[in-house]
């Protein structure tokens, strides 16, 4: 297929592009470039692409494309809470506009990167399936719910949206993010000797490796239409439904000499949920996640050591909010997070 991958210079897109290419697809990218320089180690070989803000995409960008994989977004809860109006403008309105342009251009399949955060305050009792009530507690998660609703209205006999509700990502990417839970805890452990948990450690989190997300999207791209058309799928594995305290213990095991410190200063996080991932396995027989939290912690520790992760980079260059604040302070982006001329 000819695949347009938005966010190809982001944390997930950098991992996904080569997986798609290895499966035989012709990949082109679309990215604002805000995080293109967030590199740890050698720069990857990006697919051909265009640097453009998602809000400024045109019909030309989707012309001749068979499928769109839409990853681009303001991508975490602190960012969304800092600028909720931009989160809705970019994550919601621009995403739906992209989907309309794609449908009108004859794109057949539109894979949307949603999130298990839509379950929000589900608690850790029963496993949460795709038909469970959605209880988003942040602007980021709310924006994902709104896009799913609007894409559902666009679905027809020729246009197949698929809602891929990723668990919380982890694992090494050449364009690193240090502001997601496992990646963050491993960095703290290596740089300070402490696995620092500021919540009370009790919230449940479903985790999934970036490479498993890439494999899931690649599988959904060519799955039979009737198996995936206008459906939501949780992306991850039940084995990686873990509490934050359990994640911390795995990190301490992966970083010898480190110790778990649970301060509890932020109290109990309302985002707590255990997730059922069986629907996607049923829709795409043969698929299952390959990475565990333990393996991911070891991989990250090795990569951080091997590429010489520093505290400054960990806190500034690989934290999305810090990157945008620095760009804004330097005047390279304006108040709408667009590049200045």
Buried (B, 14 or more C-beta within 10 A) or exposed (E): BEBBBBBBBBBBBBBBBBBBBEBEBEBBBBBBBBBBEBBBBEEBEBBEBBEBBBBEBEEEBBEEBBBBBBBBBBBBBEBBEBBBEBBBBBBBBBBBBBBBBBBEBEBBBBBBBBBBBBBBEBBBEEBBBBEBEBBBBBBBBBBBBBBBEBBEEBBEEEBBBBBBBBBBBBBBBBBBBBBBBBBBBBBBBBBEEBBBBBBBBBBBBBBBBBBBBBBBBBBBBBBEEEBBBBBBBBBBBBBBBBBBBBBBBBBBEBBEEBEBBBEEEEEEBEBBBBBBBEBBBEBBEEBEBEBBBBBBBBBBBEBBEEBEBEEEBBBBBBBBBBBBEBBEEEEEBEEEBEEEE
